[in-house]
C-alpha cells in the first residue's frame, strides 16, 4: 500500500507541475486594437520601412548613375552627342542604358546588403 500512496502522490505532483494552457486570445473590439493586432500579426511596419528604404535606395543609385557615372560615359561618346541621344538605327538606347546601369547597381547593392545581413545573422 505505501507504494500506491507514493504513486498517487507523484501523480498529483505531476498534475500540479504541468503547465496550464494559455487562455484563448480575445480579439479586440475597438478599431485601434484591431489595427494594432493587424500590424503586429503581418509585420506591416517592417514591410513599410523596407519598401520606403528600397524606394530611396533606388533613387540614390539613380542619382549616382545619372550624376556620376553617365558623365564619365559621356566622354566615350563622340563629340557633340549626348549619351541620352545615343541610338542604333531607329532605336534610341541612351535612356535605356542609363536605366539598365541603374538597375544593375541596385541589384548589386541589394545583393551586398543581403550577404552582410546573412553574415551578421540579421533576420
N, CA, C and O atoms as CSV, one atom per row, in Angstrom:
chain,resi,resn,atom,element,x,y,z
A,1,UNK,N,N,0.792,-1.195,0.000
A,1,UNK,CA,C,0.000,0.000,0.000
A,1,UNK,C,C,0.839,1.266,0.000
A,1,UNK,O,O,0.448,2.244,-0.637
A,2,UNK,N,N,1.965,1.290,0.681
A,2,UNK,CA,C,2.726,2.540,0.667
A,2,UNK,C,C,3.187,2.889,-0.752
A,2,UNK,O,O,3.315,4.066,-1.088
A,3,UNK,N,N,3.440,1.859,-1.595
A,3,UNK,CA,C,3.873,2.153,-2.965
A,3,UNK,C,C,2.758,2.861,-3.734
A,3,UNK,O,O,3.014,3.798,-4.491
A,4,UNK,N,N,1.536,2.412,-3.537
A,4,UNK,CA,C,0.426,3.047,-4.245
A,4,UNK,C,C,0.203,4.470,-3.738
A,4,UNK,O,O,-0.184,5.342,-4.516
A,5,UNK,N,N,0.429,4.712,-2.498
A,5,UNK,CA,C,0.288,6.056,-1.944
A,5,UNK,C,C,1.356,6.973,-2.536
A,5,UNK,O,O,1.088,8.132,-2.852
A,6,UNK,N,N,2.557,6.443,-2.680
A,6,UNK,CA,C,3.644,7.229,-3.276
A,6,UNK,C,C,3.323,7.530,-4.734
A,6,UNK,O,O,3.501,8.659,-5.192
A,7,UNK,N,N,2.850,6.524,-5.463
A,7,UNK,CA,C,2.490,6.738,-6.871
A,7,UNK,C,C,1.374,7.772,-7.003
A,7,UNK,O,O,1.410,8.614,-7.900
A,8,UNK,N,N,0.411,7.712,-6.136
A,8,UNK,CA,C,-0.687,8.681,-6.183
A,8,UNK,C,C,-0.167,10.085,-5.885
A,8,UNK,O,O,-0.590,11.059,-6.509
A,9,UNK,N,N,0.742,10.180,-4.940
A,9,UNK,CA,C,1.343,11.468,-4.595
A,9,UNK,C,C,2.145,12.017,-5.783
A,9,UNK,O,O,2.096,13.213,-6.066
A,10,UNK,N,N,2.878,11.146,-6.471
A,10,UNK,CA,C,3.651,11.564,-7.643
A,10,UNK,C,C,2.727,12.022,-8.774
A,10,UNK,O,O,3.050,12.967,-9.493
A,11,UNK,N,N,1.591,11.363,-8.933
A,11,UNK,CA,C,0.626,11.786,-9.960
A,11,UNK,C,C,0.082,13.182,-9.651
A,11,UNK,O,O,-0.072,14.008,-10.551
A,12,UNK,N,N,-0.204,13.436,-8.390
A,12,UNK,CA,C,-0.695,14.757,-8.003
A,12,UNK,C,C,0.370,15.820,-8.265
A,12,UNK,O,O,0.059,16.913,-8.739
A,13,UNK,N,N,1.627,15.497,-7.956
A,13,UNK,CA,C,2.725,16.440,-8.187
A,13,UNK,C,C,2.870,16.717,-9.685
A,13,UNK,O,O,3.058,17.861,-10.098
A,14,UNK,N,N,2.781,15.652,-10.495
A,14,UNK,CA,C,2.894,15.815,-11.939
A,14,UNK,C,C,1.784,16.721,-12.472
A,14,UNK,O,O,2.025,17.579,-13.320
A,15,UNK,N,N,0.572,16.522,-11.969
A,15,UNK,CA,C,-0.545,17.348,-12.415
A,15,UNK,C,C,-0.332,18.812,-12.036
A,15,UNK,O,O,-0.666,19.721,-12.796
A,16,UNK,N,N,0.233,19.023,-10.838
A,16,UNK,CA,C,0.476,20.400,-10.409
A,16,UNK,C,C,1.598,21.065,-11.219
A,16,UNK,O,O,1.579,22.279,-11.422
A,17,UNK,N,N,2.570,20.275,-11.680
A,17,UNK,CA,C,3.700,20.828,-12.417
A,17,UNK,C,C,3.432,21.035,-13.911
A,17,UNK,O,O,4.146,21.789,-14.572
A,18,UNK,N,N,2.418,20.375,-14.434
A,18,UNK,CA,C,2.112,20.542,-15.859
A,18,UNK,C,C,1.660,21.968,-16.118
A,18,UNK,O,O,0.849,22.519,-15.373
A,19,UNK,N,N,2.200,22.570,-17.198
A,19,UNK,CA,C,1.801,23.958,-17.490
A,19,UNK,C,C,0.335,24.027,-17.903
A,19,UNK,O,O,-0.175,23.166,-18.620
A,20,UNK,N,N,-0.303,25.049,-17.440
A,20,UNK,CA,C,-1.710,25.258,-17.771
A,20,UNK,C,C,-1.781,25.828,-19.189
A,20,UNK,O,O,-0.929,26.626,-19.579
A,21,UNK,N,N,-2.783,25.427,-19.953
A,21,UNK,CA,C,-2.919,26.003,-21.298
A,21,UNK,C,C,-3.241,27.487,-21.191
A,21,UNK,O,O,-3.997,27.924,-20.324
A,22,UNK,N,N,-2.643,28.243,-22.099
A,22,UNK,CA,C,-2.894,29.679,-22.054
A,22,UNK,C,C,-4.331,29.947,-22.504
A,22,UNK,O,O,-4.860,29.251,-23.371
A,23,UNK,N,N,-4.938,30.939,-21.920
A,23,UNK,CA,C,-6.327,31.235,-22.283
A,23,UNK,C,C,-6.375,31.722,-23.736
A,23,UNK,O,O,-5.420,32.331,-24.218
A,24,UNK,N,N,-7.458,31.461,-24.417
A,24,UNK,CA,C,-7.547,31.906,-25.812
A,24,UNK,C,C,-7.493,33.427,-25.888
A,24,UNK,O,O,-8.026,34.138,-25.036
A,25,UNK,N,N,-6.823,33.903,-26.950
A,25,UNK,CA,C,-6.674,35.344,-27.112
A,25,UNK,C,C,-8.007,35.937,-27.556
A,25,UNK,O,O,-8.604,35.512,-28.546
A,26,UNK,N,N,-8.447,36.914,-26.805
A,26,UNK,CA,C,-9.710,37.573,-27.118
A,26,UNK,C,C,-9.415,38.695,-28.102
A,26,UNK,O,O,-8.647,39.604,-27.788
A,27,UNK,N,N,-10.012,38.644,-29.286
A,27,UNK,CA,C,-9.744,39.707,-30.259
A,27,UNK,C,C,-10.300,41.037,-29.769
A,27,UNK,O,O,-11.383,41.090,-29.186
A,28,UNK,N,N,-9.555,42.106,-30.007
A,28,UNK,CA,C,-10.042,43.420,-29.564
A,28,UNK,C,C,-11.283,43.827,-30.352
A,28,UNK,O,O,-11.471,43.429,-31.502
A,29,UNK,N,N,-12.112,44.618,-29.712
A,29,UNK,CA,C,-13.357,45.034,-30.354
A,29,UNK,C,C,-13.252,46.421,-30.965
A,29,UNK,O,O,-13.981,46.744,-31.902
A,30,UNK,N,N,-12.353,47.241,-30.443
A,30,UNK,CA,C,-12.265,48.594,-30.983
A,30,UNK,C,C,-11.330,48.632,-32.201
A,30,UNK,O,O,-10.525,47.724,-32.411
A,31,UNK,N,N,-11.450,49.673,-32.975
A,31,UNK,CA,C,-10.696,49.815,-34.224
A,31,UNK,C,C,-9.193,49.851,-33.978
A,31,UNK,O,O,-8.439,49.165,-34.669
A,32,UNK,N,N,-8.750,50.637,-33.009
A,32,UNK,CA,C,-7.310,50.771,-32.757
A,32,UNK,C,C,-6.704,49.446,-32.306
A,32,UNK,O,O,-5.591,49.113,-32.712
A,33,UNK,N,N,-7.400,48.698,-31.491
A,33,UNK,CA,C,-6.903,47.394,-31.057
A,33,UNK,C,C,-6.780,46.428,-32.223
A,33,UNK,O,O,-5.787,45.710,-32.341
A,34,UNK,N,N,-7.794,46.412,-33.088
A,34,UNK,CA,C,-7.737,45.555,-34.266
A,34,UNK,C,C,-6.604,45.985,-35.190
A,34,UNK,O,O,-5.921,45.147,-35.779
A,35,UNK,N,N,-6.412,47.291,-35.313
A,35,UNK,CA,C,-5.346,47.810,-36.163
A,35,UNK,C,C,-3.972,47.400,-35.623
A,35,UNK,O,O,-3.103,46.992,-36.394
A,36,UNK,N,N,-3.772,47.507,-34.306
A,36,UNK,CA,C,-2.508,47.088,-33.700
A,36,UNK,C,C,-2.268,45.596,-33.894
A,36,UNK,O,O,-1.144,45.178,-34.174
A,37,UNK,N,N,-3.314,44.794,-33.748
A,37,UNK,CA,C,-3.187,43.354,-33.991
A,37,UNK,C,C,-2.794,43.079,-35.438
A,37,UNK,O,O,-1.942,42.232,-35.704
A,38,UNK,N,N,-3.409,43.789,-36.361
A,38,UNK,CA,C,-3.085,43.628,-37.775
A,38,UNK,C,C,-1.619,43.966,-38.033
A,38,UNK,O,O,-0.919,43.229,-38.726
A,39,UNK,N,N,-1.160,45.084,-37.472
A,39,UNK,CA,C,0.232,45.494,-37.680
A,39,UNK,C,C,1.208,44.482,-37.111
A,39,UNK,O,O,2.219,44.169,-37.740
A,40,UNK,N,N,0.914,43.968,-35.926
A,40,UNK,CA,C,1.852,43.033,-35.303
A,40,UNK,C,C,1.791,41.659,-35.955
A,40,UNK,O,O,2.816,40.988,-36.074
A,41,UNK,N,N,0.623,41.236,-36.374
A,41,UNK,CA,C,0.490,39.902,-36.962
A,41,UNK,C,C,1.167,39.836,-38.327
A,41,UNK,O,O,1.851,38.858,-38.627
A,42,UNK,N,N,0.990,40.843,-39.143
A,42,UNK,CA,C,1.528,40.802,-40.505
A,42,UNK,C,C,2.822,41.585,-40.661
A,42,UNK,O,O,3.353,41.680,-41.768
A,43,UNK,N,N,3.333,42.143,-39.586
A,43,UNK,CA,C,4.588,42.884,-39.596
A,43,UNK,C,C,4.578,43.959,-40.691
A,43,UNK,O,O,5.533,44.111,-41.452
A,44,UNK,N,N,3.479,44.684,-40.741
A,44,UNK,CA,C,3.272,45.682,-41.779
A,44,UNK,C,C,4.272,46.819,-41.650
A,44,UNK,O,O,4.741,47.350,-42.657
A,45,UNK,N,N,4.600,47.194,-40.433
A,45,UNK,CA,C,5.533,48.308,-40.260
A,45,UNK,C,C,6.905,47.953,-40.821
A,45,UNK,O,O,7.550,48.788,-41.455
A,46,UNK,N,N,7.349,46.733,-40.595
A,46,UNK,CA,C,8.640,46.315,-41.142
A,46,UNK,C,C,8.633,46.320,-42.655
A,46,UNK,O,O,9.606,46.735,-43.285
A,47,UNK,N,N,7.526,45.855,-43.250
A,47,UNK,CA,C,7.426,45.869,-44.711
A,47,UNK,C,C,7.392,47.297,-45.239
A,47,UNK,O,O,8.006,47.595,-46.264
A,48,UNK,N,N,6.691,48.167,-44.557
A,48,UNK,CA,C,6.595,49.559,-44.999
A,48,UNK,C,C,7.961,50.234,-44.931
A,48,UNK,O,O,8.350,50.953,-45.852
A,49,UNK,N,N,8.680,50.002,-43.848
A,49,UNK,CA,C,10.016,50.595,-43.718
A,49,UNK,C,C,10.937,50.048,-44.811
A,49,UNK,O,O,11.689,50.808,-45.421
A,50,UNK,N,N,10.883,48.741,-45.061
A,50,UNK,CA,C,11.718,48.156,-46.106
A,50,UNK,C,C,11.360,48.719,-47.477
A,50,UNK,O,O,12.245,48.990,-48.287
A,51,UNK,N,N,10.081,48.893,-47.738
A,51,UNK,CA,C,9.656,49.440,-49.024
A,51,UNK,C,C,10.158,50.866,-49.202
A,51,UNK,O,O,10.678,51.217,-50.261
A,52,UNK,N,N,10.003,51.687,-48.169
A,52,UNK,CA,C,10.432,53.084,-48.262
A,52,UNK,C,C,11.942,53.165,-48.426
A,52,UNK,O,O,12.437,53.943,-49.242
A,53,UNK,N,N,12.683,52.363,-47.653
A,53,UNK,CA,C,14.139,52.368,-47.795
A,53,UNK,C,C,14.551,51.887,-49.177
A,53,UNK,O,O,15.477,52.440,-49.771
A,54,UNK,N,N,13.881,50.867,-49.697
A,54,UNK,CA,C,14.190,50.388,-51.043
A,54,UNK,C,C,13.907,51.438,-52.096
A,54,UNK,O,O,14.666,51.584,-53.054
A,55,UNK,N,N,12.819,52.170,-51.922
A,55,UNK,CA,C,12.471,53.230,-52.857
A,55,UNK,C,C,13.551,54.311,-52.880
A,55,UNK,O,O,13.978,54.750,-53.948
A,56,UNK,N,N,13.982,54.730,-51.703
A,56,UNK,CA,C,15.003,55.769,-51.644
A,56,UNK,C,C,16.379,55.245,-52.030
A,56,UNK,O,O,17.207,56.002,-52.535
A,57,UNK,N,N,16.632,53.975,-51.803
A,57,UNK,CA,C,17.882,53.381,-52.285
A,57,UNK,C,C,17.927,53.445,-53.803
A,57,UNK,O,O,18.956,53.789,-54.383
A,58,UNK,N,N,16.817,53.115,-54.445
A,58,UNK,CA,C,16.750,53.204,-55.905
A,58,UNK,C,C,16.953,54.626,-56.391
A,58,UNK,O,O,17.648,54.851,-57.382
A,59,UNK,N,N,16.354,55.589,-55.702
A,59,UNK,CA,C,16.523,56.995,-56.071
A,59,UNK,C,C,17.975,57.427,-55.905
A,59,UNK,O,O,18.515,58.150,-56.742
A,60,UNK,N,N,18.602,56.982,-54.819
A,60,UNK,CA,C,20.005,57.320,-54.575
A,60,UNK,C,C,20.909,56.732,-55.652
A,60,UNK,O,O,21.797,57.415,-56.163
A,61,UNK,N,N,20.687,55.482,-55.992
A,61,UNK,CA,C,21.513,54.847,-57.026
A,61,UNK,C,C,21.258,55.499,-58.376
A,61,UNK,O,O,22.190,55.684,-59.158
A,62,UNK,N,N,20.015,55.850,-58.658
A,62,UNK,CA,C,19.708,56.518,-59.920
A,62,UNK,C,C,20.434,57.862,-60.007
A,62,UNK,O,O,20.961,58.212,-61.063
A,63,UNK,N,N,20.465,58.609,-58.918
A,63,UNK,CA,C,21.189,59.877,-58.905
A,63,UNK,C,C,22.684,59.641,-59.097
A,63,UNK,O,O,23.345,60.406,-59.800
A,64,UNK,N,N,23.223,58.590,-58.478
A,64,UNK,CA,C,24.645,58.279,-58.652
A,64,UNK,C,C,24.949,57.962,-60.113
A,64,UNK,O,O,25.956,58.417,-60.655
A,65,UNK,N,N,24.081,57.188,-60.745
A,65,UNK,CA,C,24.309,56.831,-62.148
A,65,UNK,C,C,24.217,58.057,-63.035
A,65,UNK,O,O,25.101,58.298,-63.857
A,66,UNK,N,N,23.149,58.839,-62.877
A,66,UNK,CA,C,22.958,59.972,-63.784
A,66,UNK,C,C,23.938,61.106,-63.518
A,66,UNK,O,O,24.314,61.817,-64.450
A,67,UNK,N,N,24.365,61.298,-62.266
A,67,UNK,CA,C,25.225,62.435,-61.938
A,67,UNK,C,C,26.709,62.092,-61.885
A,67,UNK,O,O,27.544,62.979,-62.058
A,68,UNK,N,N,27.059,60.828,-61.651
A,68,UNK,CA,C,28.470,60.471,-61.527
A,68,UNK,C,C,28.963,59.558,-62.654
A,68,UNK,O,O,30.017,59.806,-63.239
A,69,UNK,N,N,28.209,58.517,-62.952
A,69,UNK,CA,C,28.694,57.551,-63.946
A,69,UNK,C,C,28.433,57.984,-65.386
A,69,UNK,O,O,29.307,57.840,-66.241
A,70,UNK,N,N,27.254,58.505,-65.663
A,70,UNK,CA,C,26.943,58.864,-67.038
A,70,UNK,C,C,27.799,60.027,-67.560
A,70,UNK,O,O,28.107,60.033,-68.752
A,71,UNK,N,N,28.196,60.998,-66.751
A,71,UNK,CA,C,29.145,61.989,-67.274
A,71,UNK,C,C,30.477,61.352,-67.696
A,71,UNK,O,O,31.124,61.827,-68.629
A,72,UNK,N,N,30.882,60.286,-67.012
A,72,UNK,CA,C,32.104,59.578,-67.423
A,72,UNK,C,C,31.857,58.880,-68.756
A,72,UNK,O,O,32.713,58.889,-69.640
A,73,UNK,N,N,30.671,58.271,-68.891
A,73,UNK,CA,C,30.325,57.619,-70.151
A,73,UNK,C,C,30.205,58.647,-71.272
A,73,UNK,O,O,30.436,58.322,-72.436
A,74,UNK,N,N,29.851,59.872,-70.936
A,74,UNK,CA,C,29.736,60.935,-71.940
A,74,UNK,C,C,31.056,61.131,-72.672
A,74,UNK,O,O,31.065,61.476,-73.853
A,75,UNK,N,N,32.178,60.912,-71.976
A,75,UNK,CA,C,33.485,61.054,-72.629
A,75,UNK,C,C,33.703,59.979,-73.688
A,75,UNK,O,O,34.490,60.184,-74.612
A,76,UNK,N,N,33.020,58.831,-73.576
A,76,UNK,CA,C,33.180,57.754,-74.555
A,76,UNK,C,C,32.317,57.974,-75.798
A,76,UNK,O,O,32.522,57.313,-76.816
A,77,UNK,N,N,31.365,58.886,-75.726
A,77,UNK,CA,C,30.526,59.151,-76.892
A,77,UNK,C,C,31.228,60.149,-77.805
A,77,UNK,O,O,32.070,60.925,-77.352
A,78,UNK,N,N,30.886,60.129,-79.076
A,78,UNK,CA,C,31.512,61.080,-79.995
A,78,UNK,C,C,31.218,62.526,-79.588
A,78,UNK,O,O,30.186,62.798,-78.974
A,79,UNK,N,N,32.106,63.438,-79.922
A,79,UNK,CA,C,31.874,64.858,-79.565
A,79,UNK,C,C,30.552,65.363,-80.158
A,79,UNK,O,O,30.220,65.070,-81.306
A,80,UNK,N,N,29.831,66.105,-79.375
A,80,UNK,CA,C,28.571,66.676,-79.814
A,80,UNK,C,C,27.372,65.754,-79.641
A,80,UNK,O,O,26.248,66.162,-79.934
A,81,UNK,N,N,27.576,64.513,-79.170
A,81,UNK,CA,C,26.478,63.575,-78.963
A,81,UNK,C,C,26.261,63.412,-77.461
A,81,UNK,O,O,27.198,63.117,-76.718
A,82,UNK,N,N,25.047,63.602,-77.031
A,82,UNK,CA,C,24.704,63.423,-75.619
A,82,UNK,C,C,24.334,61.958,-75.411
A,82,UNK,O,O,23.694,61.361,-76.276
A,83,UNK,N,N,24.723,61.367,-74.281
A,83,UNK,CA,C,24.513,59.929,-74.076
A,83,UNK,C,C,23.044,59.538,-74.126
A,83,UNK,O,O,22.716,58.419,-74.519
A,84,UNK,N,N,22.155,60.444,-73.734
A,84,UNK,CA,C,20.722,60.129,-73.789
A,84,UNK,C,C,20.236,59.970,-75.232
A,84,UNK,O,O,19.236,59.296,-75.478
A,85,UNK,N,N,20.934,60.582,-76.176
A,85,UNK,CA,C,20.521,60.545,-77.581
A,85,UNK,C,C,21.211,59.451,-78.382
A,85,UNK,O,O,21.036,59.388,-79.599
A,86,UNK,N,N,21.991,58.586,-77.735
A,86,UNK,CA,C,22.687,57.514,-78.446
A,86,UNK,C,C,21.635,56.581,-79.049
A,86,UNK,O,O,20.674,56.191,-78.386
A,87,UNK,N,N,21.838,56.235,-80.315
A,87,UNK,CA,C,20.854,55.375,-80.982
A,87,UNK,C,C,21.574,54.360,-81.858
A,87,UNK,O,O,22.693,54.591,-82.317
A,88,UNK,N,N,20.913,53.241,-82.078
A,88,UNK,CA,C,21.351,52.228,-83.026
A,88,UNK,C,C,20.240,52.122,-84.056
A,88,UNK,O,O,19.197,51.519,-83.806
A,89,UNK,N,N,20.476,52.711,-85.207
A,89,UNK,CA,C,19.441,52.765,-86.227
A,89,UNK,C,C,18.291,53.609,-85.707
A,89,UNK,O,O,18.516,54.716,-85.219
A,90,UNK,N,N,17.073,53.116,-85.799
A,90,UNK,CA,C,15.923,53.910,-85.331
A,90,UNK,C,C,15.682,53.800,-83.819
A,90,UNK,O,O,14.772,54.435,-83.286
A,91,UNK,N,N,16.496,53.000,-83.136
A,91,UNK,CA,C,16.256,52.749,-81.710
A,91,UNK,C,C,17.098,53.676,-80.847
A,91,UNK,O,O,18.326,53.685,-80.945
A,92,UNK,N,N,16.432,54.456,-80.001
A,92,UNK,CA,C,17.130,55.299,-79.027
A,92,UNK,C,C,17.433,54.436,-77.807
A,92,UNK,O,O,16.513,53.969,-77.135
A,93,UNK,N,N,18.701,54.222,-77.519
A,93,UNK,CA,C,19.063,53.319,-76.428
A,93,UNK,C,C,19.784,54.022,-75.283
A,93,UNK,O,O,20.132,53.372,-74.297
A,94,UNK,N,N,20.012,55.294,-75.378
A,94,UNK,CA,C,20.733,56.014,-74.334
A,94,UNK,C,C,20.028,55.975,-72.996
A,94,UNK,O,O,20.636,55.624,-71.985
A,95,UNK,N,N,18.732,56.336,-72.973
A,95,UNK,CA,C,17.965,56.302,-71.724
A,95,UNK,C,C,17.869,54.881,-71.187
A,95,UNK,O,O,17.944,54.654,-69.979
A,96,UNK,N,N,17.702,53.916,-72.109
A,96,UNK,CA,C,17.627,52.521,-71.685
A,96,UNK,C,C,18.926,52.082,-71.026
A,96,UNK,O,O,18.898,51.391,-70.008
A,97,UNK,N,N,20.063,52.475,-71.592
A,97,UNK,CA,C,21.353,52.105,-70.989
A,97,UNK,C,C,21.494,52.712,-69.595
A,97,UNK,O,O,21.994,52.056,-68.681
A,98,UNK,N,N,21.058,53.953,-69.428
A,98,UNK,CA,C,21.089,54.572,-68.099
A,98,UNK,C,C,20.229,53.815,-67.104
A,98,UNK,O,O,20.643,53.587,-65.967
A,99,UNK,N,N,19.021,53.421,-67.531
A,99,UNK,CA,C,18.130,52.657,-66.647
A,99,UNK,C,C,18.701,51.275,-66.362
A,99,UNK,O,O,18.568,50.769,-65.247
A,100,UNK,N,N,19.337,50.657,-67.360
A,100,UNK,CA,C,19.940,49.335,-67.168
A,100,UNK,C,C,21.092,49.398,-66.171
A,100,UNK,O,O,21.207,48.534,-65.303
A,101,UNK,N,N,21.934,50.403,-66.288
A,101,UNK,CA,C,23.047,50.560,-65.340
A,101,UNK,C,C,22.492,50.813,-63.934
A,101,UNK,O,O,23.002,50.253,-62.964
A,102,UNK,N,N,21.467,51.638,-63.813
A,102,UNK,CA,C,20.835,51.892,-62.509
A,102,UNK,C,C,20.307,50.598,-61.912
A,102,UNK,O,O,20.538,50.317,-60.736
A,103,UNK,N,N,19.595,49.804,-62.718
A,103,UNK,CA,C,19.044,48.539,-62.239
A,103,UNK,C,C,20.146,47.603,-61.764
A,103,UNK,O,O,20.034,47.004,-60.694
A,104,UNK,N,N,21.203,47.473,-62.548
A,104,UNK,CA,C,22.298,46.564,-62.177
A,104,UNK,C,C,22.960,47.000,-60.874
A,104,UNK,O,O,23.302,46.162,-60.040
A,105,UNK,N,N,23.138,48.294,-60.697
A,105,UNK,CA,C,23.739,48.772,-59.450
A,105,UNK,C,C,22.817,48.537,-58.257
A,105,UNK,O,O,23.292,48.180,-57.179
A,106,UNK,N,N,21.503,48.731,-58.427
A,106,UNK,CA,C,20.568,48.450,-57.333
A,106,UNK,C,C,20.622,46.980,-56.960
A,106,UNK,O,O,20.616,46.637,-55.778
A,107,UNK,N,N,20.675,46.099,-57.971
A,107,UNK,CA,C,20.756,44.660,-57.703
A,107,UNK,C,C,22.036,44.330,-56.939
A,107,UNK,O,O,22.003,43.539,-55.997
A,108,UNK,N,N,23.154,44.920,-57.329
A,108,UNK,CA,C,24.426,44.659,-56.635
A,108,UNK,C,C,24.357,45.152,-55.195
A,108,UNK,O,O,24.810,44.460,-54.283
A,109,UNK,N,N,23.797,46.336,-54.980
A,109,UNK,CA,C,23.702,46.882,-53.619
A,109,UNK,C,C,22.793,45.998,-52.760
A,109,UNK,O,O,23.132,45.710,-51.612
A,110,UNK,N,N,21.661,45.566,-53.285
A,110,UNK,CA,C,20.764,44.690,-52.526
A,110,UNK,C,C,21.444,43.355,-52.230
A,110,UNK,O,O,21.307,42.817,-51.131
A,111,UNK,N,N,22.179,42.818,-53.212
A,111,UNK,CA,C,22.914,41.569,-53.002
A,111,UNK,C,C,23.918,41.717,-51.857
A,111,UNK,O,O,24.025,40.841,-50.999
A,112,UNK,N,N,24.639,42.816,-51.852
A,112,UNK,CA,C,25.627,43.050,-50.789
A,112,UNK,C,C,24.930,43.187,-49.435
A,112,UNK,O,O,25.411,42.652,-48.436
A,113,UNK,N,N,23.810,43.895,-49.395
A,113,UNK,CA,C,23.068,44.055,-48.136
A,113,UNK,C,C,22.601,42.703,-47.622
A,113,UNK,O,O,22.708,42.427,-46.427
A,114,UNK,N,N,22.080,41.848,-48.511
A,114,UNK,CA,C,21.609,40.523,-48.095
A,114,UNK,C,C,22.772,39.683,-47.580
A,114,UNK,O,O,22.639,39.013,-46.556
A,115,UNK,N,N,23.909,39.707,-48.271
A,115,UNK,CA,C,25.064,38.926,-47.835
A,115,UNK,C,C,25.566,39.404,-46.474
A,115,UNK,O,O,25.889,38.585,-45.613
A,116,UNK,N,N,25.635,40.715,-46.273
A,116,UNK,CA,C,26.102,41.234,-44.997
A,116,UNK,C,C,25.125,40.872,-43.879
A,116,UNK,O,O,25.550,40.523,-42.777
A,117,UNK,N,N,23.813,40.952,-44.150
A,117,UNK,CA,C,22.833,40.611,-43.125
A,117,UNK,C,C,22.864,39.107,-42.816
A,117,UNK,O,O,22.656,38.715,-41.668
A,118,UNK,N,N,23.121,38.257,-43.825
A,118,UNK,CA,C,23.254,36.823,-43.558
A,118,UNK,C,C,24.471,36.551,-42.701
A,118,UNK,O,O,24.427,35.728,-41.786
A,119,UNK,N,N,25.563,37.246,-43.000
A,119,UNK,CA,C,26.788,37.051,-42.229
A,119,UNK,C,C,26.605,37.516,-40.787
A,119,UNK,O,O,27.127,36.902,-39.857
A,120,UNK,N,N,25.858,38.606,-40.610
A,120,UNK,CA,C,25.602,39.130,-39.265
A,120,UNK,C,C,24.423,38.419,-38.596
A,120,UNK,O,O,24.093,38.703,-37.445
A,121,UNK,N,N,23.790,37.493,-39.326
A,121,UNK,CA,C,22.634,36.741,-38.829
A,121,UNK,C,C,21.483,37.653,-38.427
A,121,UNK,O,O,20.845,37.455,-37.393
A,122,UNK,N,N,21.232,38.650,-39.259
A,122,UNK,CA,C,20.107,39.561,-39.053
A,122,UNK,C,C,18.948,39.036,-39.871
A,122,UNK,O,O,19.111,38.705,-41.045
A,123,UNK,N,N,17.762,38.957,-39.251
A,123,UNK,CA,C,16.588,38.443,-39.975
A,123,UNK,C,C,15.627,39.554,-40.239
A,123,UNK,O,O,14.575,39.331,-40.838
